[in-house]
């Protein structure tokens, strides 16, 4: 058989693949290179041959979770930075094999196949000898080289330095746990459609299919091993949806305390892809208006609702411009899952840490504040607005909520989880949160509008 042509199992999936490992490494390196150029890994993966995607994504995501360490090692191994394609391939290989315990394949195989990938790549072919020399030296001196990078915070934690410093400032007791959680793989969590079954009933369905799983939260089930969604029993029929346990808190939090027994008018202000819209409709007989500014993303909402056999009023509109879409009838409840840095879901999207800039926090916080200011007048007295972000940065959570209440005398805070730290199950103040088990990082604040008061004056 031709050298380098042997089939390999998809890393992290255990599924066989007819693709040689060098092909998967090429594709993974292209994703890493794209992220370095400022593009999302999701967009980069769409350009990968569909036959390579499962294995390439597993390798690329693992490489992105260790990219800080890999870049630090490459600086020690090379006096000069190679061209971008070769550098991406070299750093991808280093990220995958720097820790022998976490390597998806035997490290000598990874090195051999990375060199093979360079030889067969038009973009990196002239750098095959350079890559081979660097990786062979790494194999000889691995322990010393890794030890030499341990003091580098970016290498140690695999996040940009500004991100680490921000977490140290925002969560001085928990920043290490947050970063460790970010560098782990997220589980596959399902939300059971409350109109169709209970978690206990669905767990029995999974057991009959020999699928190991456990309950999480009020409506959730966590699979012991991820699997393609169309292989999940009942997914195509709308029995379950894929949704993290922390995100599953949104609909119950918003609905609690509202007057039962009548149809509720609810606004889901930033709704795509429709997971929380669907959950609201599963739990309440409500008239839901679901907004998203992007018509293509609105089609995702329609697809979600069709699968769940539910209906909502879906509008492609900017929530910040109610005059273009609001009929003047106030809402009983508003869900504002605001645009944010996504710093709480980095384990699911490991490219986010390398794409974000520190200045994004202030820019997004301004967008969040603007949305709160515009949507609050659309709420009935006695109605509730749930503000949430998938962020662990205080500027997008606690600080935002405190500022909102200070500037709106008709807003009263109601009990809500506050900051949920990814996977740890511990809030930033050290008090256990109300969601046990594995979950992403999130922030929740719940506001009720009281009658007879208006916005606070400037400087209040």
Buried (B, 14 or more C-beta within 10 A) or exposed (E): EEEBEEEBBBBBBEEEBEBBBBBBBBBBBBBBBBBBEEBBBEEBBEEBEEEBBBBBBBBBBBBBBBBBBBBBBBBBBBEEEBEBBBBBBBBBBBBBBBEEEEBBBEBEBBBBBBBBBBBBBEBBEBBBEBBBEBBEBBEEBBEEBBEBBEEBBBBBBBBBEEBBBBBBEBBEEBBBBBBBBBBEBBBBBBBBBBEBBEBEEBBEBBEEEEBEBBBBBBBBBBBEEBBEEEEBBBBEEBBBBBBBBBBBBBBBBBBEBBEEEEEBBBBBBBBBBBBBBBBBBBBBEBBBBBBBBEEEBBBBBBEBBEBBEBEBEBBBBBBBEBEEBBEEEBBBBBBBBBBBBBBBBBBBBBBBBBBBEEEBBEEBBEBBBEBBBBBBEBBBEEBBBBBBBBBBBBBBBBEBBEBBBEBBBBBBEEEBBBBBBBBBBBBBEEEEBBBEBBBBBBBBBBBBBEEEEEBBEEEE
